[in-house]
Amino acid sequence: MESWRGHGPRLAIRPRPMKARQEAIPGSGLPAAAFVGLLGASIALFLVWNGLLWRAPRETSHVARFTVSYLAVVPLGAGLLVALRRFSWMHLITTTGAVWAFKLVITAALYEAFARGTATQLQAVAPPALTASSPRNDYRAATSFASGEVAGRARLRGQGIGGAVVLLDKPLPGRAAPASQQVDLTVSGSRYAEPLYLAHVDDEVRLWNRDGVLHTAHVTGASGRPQNRPMPPSAEPQRLSLTEPGLYHIRCDNHPGEATWIVVVDHPYAVRTASDGSFRIEGVPAGEAHLVTLAPDGPSLRRAELRAAVSAGATLEPSFDLDTAPQLSP
């Protein structure tokens, strides 16, 4: 549309009017076909940028794939709006935000389904030998049992080590399993808050990204099935399903120093050591007990074990010196 004002010509292009019901998203300025096409183009970019997603090597960083596919929405959306004579900054902002919202959900699902480590048609990679305990024992509680306790200390390089995990491997029937709770694994500054976590198979394990950049959670370990979780900056956590007891390693494909371990148990006999390395496990069924201690040592873990008899009404007082204990590497 042209308008002539004053003594000279001046061209003013006004957005073509469109009824709200004709827009795919109110305020976007795009009809449904154009909106779906724009969304499809951004998803296609995500799948093929720098190589097909399902053919990318396991160690590939997908930061560029995410970045390009998101940023491309801005010029493509602007081009569509101009072509339809519907361009305005408000339309562009609404279109971009709406496409990004739909794309976040779809690409997160595609990443989990097809990125290496989760797709069944890709190369199978055996999990590392990270077993924290023997195969699952299907622990069960007992209505009555004689019990004692285990109280000791874990040391590394002559000092008590806090944050280690002490557990019973295949304990005899005893206490009931603890109530489920939330276990939060938090990433900040491209580092996990803890080098080693402890959870029960019934717990809700949540991944929090407190940074402004994309992280990934690449999980290998006891379950035998690697998992990938994209961790975009978000106020909502990602959830991990860790229903098999054992030891898991979690790392980020994009940040080499970002890694942690998590021990998952199916019984109540597992604790973390205090800052001085001390620990106490109460209500341990009387009889033969197999104690396992796992302690962080840089990117690796130290693993020590002890077999001893627990007497009813008595306290077993083991001391774990982890200096010479075998190391478990990622």
Summary of the structure (lengths in Angstrom):
residues: 330
radius of gyration: 27.5
end to end distance: 65.6
largest distance: 105.0
contacts: 1000
relative contact order: 0.16
helix: 21%
strand: 34%
